[in-house]
Amino acid sequence: MKRFAQLFNALDASTATGAKVDALKRYFSAAAPADAAWAVYFLAGGKPRQVVPTALLRALATARAGIAEWLFEASYQAVGDLAETIAHILPPPQAVGDVGLAEWVEQRLLPLRGMAPAQQAVNIDAYWDELDASGRFLLVKLIGGGFRVGVSKLLVQRALAEGAGIDAKLVAQRMMGYTDAKRAPDARAYLKLVTQEPSAAGTAEDMGQPYPFFLAHALPQPAELPLAEFDARLGAPGDWLIEWKYDGIRAQVVKRAGQVWVWSRGEELVTERFPEIVALVQGLPDGTVLDGEIVVWKDGRPAAFNLLQQRIARTTLTKRVLADAPVTLIAYDLLEWQGADLRDVPQAERRAVLVAAVQGRIEVSPVEARATWAELALLREESRERGVEGFMLKHVDARYGSGRKKQQGLGAGTWWKWKVEPFSVDAVLIYAQAGHGRRASVYTDYTFAVWSRAPADAAEAQAVVDAIAKREPAQAGALQLVAFAKAYSGLTDAEFKRVDAVIRKTTLEKFGPVRSVKPTLVFELGFEGINRSPRHKSGIAVRFPRMLRIRDDKPLHEADTLQVLEALL
Amino acid sequence: MKGADLIVQRPEGLYCPPGDFYIDPWRPVARAVVTHAHADHARRGHAHYLAAAPAEGVLRARLGEITLQTLPYGEVIDHFGVRVSLHPAGHVLGSAQVRLEHGGQVWVASGDYFVAGSEHDAREDNATCAPFEPVRCHTFITESTFGLPIYRWAPQRELFAEVNAWWQANADAGRASLLMGYSFGKAQRLLMGVDAGIGPIVVHGAVEPLNRAYREAGVALPPTLLVTDVTEKALFKRALVIAPPSIANSVWARRFGDASDAFASGWMQLRGARRRRSVDRGFVLSDHADWPGLQRAIQATGASRVIVTHGFEDVMVRWLREQGLEAGSFDTEYGREDDAVTSDTAVNDESIAAPAAVPINVPTHE
């Protein structure tokens, strides 16, 4: 644990890629394979299910520190991270020991799950006593299921590959599914990642092995890449496969040895969740790997993402669920065919093989061909009616890459997302809450409101603001500000700093961590989708809201209204 | 029955009515008792200043020509019937607590102070000034910069071992070690604490005048160089460079090339604060008392009434009330957090760099 804590601190402290890779290599060369196995698992994003409820950890730490609940809460609000709060609030350890990571996880942490709370408390209390602050921080992160560190999976793969003297792409491939929650890594699994021997395929668990996903990048914003420059910078539309971008779950479907595996983009094995997909692919020959999007398909078109989301949340798939939200696979790439790896075959050829292979059995993502980018831009405007997010641009000559590596220039092998412009409205900031992690104790999470109807003039809007400042409750039927969305991204650090200062100056009341403010700021909010929602006070739920900019030029009374939102439904 | 309060809050600052003087006022006044020379406590423009004798050099170095009367620690003067004396606060050179006695009442205003939370151990004192001295009183006015139980400082030898190890590793790799901390107080503590045998020590021009004042007051700082003293640039590769935080990403800092940078402050205790700084290392070294230190200091005064100033006032007040003490707060302009968030350039102590955790500007007086 000590060694892993040192690694964590080094990764956490550094922003330089080189320094991170060095720290990883140092760790992997020194750690026992069984410990390294778990380190890779956690660093690559693996999360065992939470073994102890957060509330218990919190209560235990509060008791151990001998402080009142409110004082723990005040501390937590200042720190912005539960594990870190616990790490600092506990009295100093009695005897710092050094037990390896694998033993910590396998012998101590995982067995906590299902233990009686009283026994959990006794064990955790003892564990805290043998760890320093950074060890305690990690322990709580690991048992609370909240471990995260600023290192990408690609970087971990690179460090492993450089340490072992093998190709990083090979490590990436071997690592697929490594963090799947149903598998526990061990020394053998780790050594297989870094062995110099060619991979020994054929064992049962290797059969379902997927390929690393090739991830897309967002095309530069129109300000940076105007439509007029598409020809010059991307080339002719004919150089690209242009497909609709579906809003579903990216998936890789593997058919080998008579069996089907469905992998999510997060490398979780999700086969059981999608029996329809298994049925669809079962008929394909062994040695087939498809890449595509799982969507709920209704009335001849993809349904809104929230229907799919609801389905994923269901633990048992009743007939009713299957009928309400039937899924299908829209295939758009073929990575393996008749047992041969096709990833180095150009995009257009892969597509041709795909069409020939699955036509009639599985929906293949349709391609839109137009002579000019202008025509395509016009067509893209239909995205919302079609229930899609815009276009995907894939160069006809592109090989199927690995991960999210950007190529030089726009015309090369990258996959581009050319999404429709988000919906946007001008909204008023009414509540704020401090962020977490790097944004702890800076007010970065905001709640926004629109007017219940258009104010007659600035004076009417100001009267509402003054009433809010005097904490007068809103009159039924009178003009008021209606909260409808929370957002915490889209501003630069400097902008957050500025807004943070305004929030402190205009605070009206504090409700625990939340502050209500006298409304003074208008923001342009962007969001991807909008639906009716009985669970929200405004009656509306927006998808992926974020701040596009601060509208210093907009007076409060010119912020948008509920009617404007409803018109977008 | 209690007499009138010996210290009250006025727009100019904390005021002693029977003595007709202010303590660390933030607006110009006729008579100011100044607890220490940090900019938020010792401001320009007062007609007369009273401060502890060891503060003279640093006060003059910062404020220039002022009408200054000094008082050795522990010596009492009588002013309009108020017995005034100054007692070491352990914060920086010359820092003092102000003891006032009048009509049978004793009040102590702490200013900023540093004292370890453990039983007294000389190794945990601030080595650059006289250690904090507990003063018995009826009413104690305390700071609360780090008034949350998450703030608990590690023993100094552990902290300096970390700094030394970082410097040594950089020196071995031929890389300068750029250590940022406030020019007055923090810089000198760093100088006293590090192992000067590892390599040469270079200080920023803002630090050197204060070093001079410390040396003149008899504090044995190790030898330091100014950048202009260095003719052979190769020397930087083994050097520890001590500079104020304002030099981060500056042209001045660029001369050290591929340096490792670090920041020394109590705020570095928290990961969020470290990451916002985006330095290679954050060393948790503070000139303020941590949570156990605050508790111990308050308890040692024997005061039955405590007034909390700058920091986590709400928390401290509630906690003290739960301990059975009479507690309240003063709204001061010391170390105002909103300046802190936006200004890293102030050459000041760390109270000004407070993370914006608990509002000071939106006081909730009960």
Interface residues (C-beta under 8 A of the other chain):
Chain A: D12 A13 S14 T15 A65 I67 A68 W70 L71 A74 S75 Q77 A78 V79 G80 D81 E84 T85 H88 I89 P92 A434 H436 G437 R438 R439 A440 S441 V442 Y443 K497 D500 A501 R504 K505 T507 K510
Chain B: L148 P149 I150 Y151 R152 Q269 L270 R271 G272 A273 R274 R275 R276 S278 D280 R281 G282 F312 D314 V315 R318 W319 E322 E337 D338 V341 T342 P355 A356 A357 V358 P359 N361 V362 T364
